[in-house]
């Protein structure tokens, strides 16, 4: 069963106070800015304890930049497949470059075998860091491998990198809001993201009149939870993204105009000892039309934290009545276990954050 997610389930939160709160004058204005920030933190806390998904406005990402990136990546995906395959990474450990349709099955990240997913993607990671810095150099072979930039379209690199930096800025702001919402000041997460394994994944889901019928349990993006701290998503304002509600039903999430969708990932769920939970979600492929191609596109920025960050339940989220549910884990080990399962079609060995929700997700994952 699928229903539409209301703004009660996936609320719209204005985060502008966290971008403009310091631009004030006088004690009264400063107090007002602090109160506005506190209100944002409360709203995020409520959303993270609820559906785990919300939308943000006031994020500062230029809509003209979004349009530019959408245009240039559309041109990239429109190229012949043999051209795009030139940009595949040399191994599954490298989260860069082109991923063709059917090359991954996200449900394996939950330990469940499912048919290949019907998306294609292009992945971009961090670059330009100071050479010799241990946080980066230790993982130059996988998590911080060089980006794979296509030569065409000519402005692909400039446009995509500009969006990467804008989305990163939003994610950093969100980590400050998370810290405040959890009663940890504003900067608890700062030392855990100063060499974060951030990745921007640009996705296209496409159906054509000649596509074969879907096989059982095949979708655009299989049921999964995101792996890291948080995800910042731009998506076309059409159905496709679905989240699993507490009652075991799937809810459509269609972004409001100008809004970005945010959800928390497994590492933040582990930090909060499941007080904030990483919600299972999936993407349904566009409806197959008889007379034309139909597509849906999105851009997901994953803030995954430093690969050498030790993640363990926060003391404020552990009590005699709520003991720690997760053993400490290095963020990079968790991330690599999650990445490799879908790409190698092998069951992931990462910690399970789905719990009793997994059965509901799979029962209606056709």
Helices and strands as residue ranges (DSSP letters): E 2-4, E 12-14, H 16-20, H 26-49, E 53-57, H 63-77, H 81-84, G 85-87, E 97-99, G 106-110, E 120-125, H 134-137, H 156-181, G 190-192, E 199-207, E 221-224, E 230-235, E 241-244, E 250-252, E 260-264, H 266-271, E 281-283, E 294-303, E 310-311, G 315-317, E 329-330, H 331-344, G 355-357, H 358-363
